[in-house]
Amino acid sequence: MKNSKLEHILNCYPIIKTDIISGKGTNVFSKDGKKIIDFEAGTWCTALGHSHPRINFIIKEQIDKIMHVSNKLTCDVADVLAVNLLELLHFSDGKAIFLSSGSEAVELSIRLSKMITSRKKLLTFSESYLSAYSSTSFPRNKDSWTQVTFSKCKNCTSKFCSNHCDVLSSINFDEISAFVLESGNSGGKVLLPPYKLVKHLETEIKKHGGLIVTNEVTTGFGRTGEWFGFNHYDIQPDIVALGKSIGNGYPISAVVMRKRIANEIESKNFVYAQSHTNDPLGCVISNEVIKIINEENLINRSKEIGNFFYHQLKELENSCDIIKEVRARGLMIAVELNVNNCTETICESLLEEGFLIGSKPDFNTLRFYPALIIGKDNIINMCNILKKIINQLNTK
Ligand SMILES: Cc1ncc(COP(=O)(O)O)c(C=O)c1O
């Protein structure tokens, strides 16, 4: 085998050419011996850290039994995972289906909603990221989607929302199949929808016979300091799409629904098939992820360490002119700058110092979505280096 120069991987996303050969906890290691502290948790997936010993053990044990089964067959581990998720969501007697990616889970949730309501139109926030596929990705088709821009609510002082408000007046609730809530990740910008708006939309949608779908692909499994992002809104979804952290880096996703929804789908003989459905390997991994999160109290840890991280960044904000805003919910954190074209320089300089963070260059935003096990020492060290880099930028 020839020595690869990493030149044959399709470049359709800004790729950094580092030959990563292993990972442990919040660290990844390159072939040339460099240690990088991963403040992105892979692609926001490794909630428990890389190469978790218990996850590795369960994978090795399961692959000697069976990894994949026909989508005509069932297996107990998938049923156990369904029960675990239904319990976490308080959906008694509901049902679940397991797929591979978050995009698939969101797409299927939407398809199911349309089928159940016999309506074609969907409602979401214009700020929300929903999936990589054409029907839900940006720019979303106006014929299929009604979008509410919650950034317009920023200076609103009304106690309650009204359908006559400019932000909501164009919605015809009677034609909406589902409100697809993505509760604040917003493609890594951490824009948090206002509580009263979410509650209002839930009420109106339900009153008019629509469904509530929550997209928990990123916000689920402790990322926001609660099990699910919708827990911050005190709402009752009908269908929940999950992905990313539920497999700790292994590609498994889920669509979980209440009993009433499952009954309707099954009564209509809806057919959906793809190669990887309810695969046992993903299911045992996810069951173990839930066990570890519970045993290690990682939901609370996410809240506490997220709060610690937020305050470190607020201190930095107080000492740096170029920070416009720090936004956080649990370990979903964004820092928006008030200067253009700096985020990539900052990310590159941090990477040279051994810290991988994310960014949204078009929005002058830095992003921090580490594993729930990230140590305070790593946060302090990263913030110190970030301060040094920002101060050097300032002096230019
Ligand atoms: C909120 C949200 N929904 C859906 C997705 C799509 O998930 P996947 O990339 O696993 O298809 C993502 C991916 O980043 C996401 O952040």
The ligand as an ORCA input file, in Angstrom:
! r2SCAN-3c Opt
* xyz 0 1
  C     -29.664     20.059     14.375
  C     -29.217     19.059     13.345
  N     -30.125     18.331     12.699
  C     -29.788     17.396     11.786
  C     -28.473     17.179     11.472
  C     -28.125     16.155     10.446
  O     -27.506     15.047     11.040
  P     -26.517     14.127     10.192
  O     -25.359     15.007      9.823
  O     -26.156     13.018     11.140
  O     -27.262     13.636      9.020
  C     -27.480     17.933     12.114
  C     -26.070     17.757     11.764
  O     -25.206     18.506     12.127
  C     -27.867     18.901     13.075
  O     -26.978     19.651     13.721
*
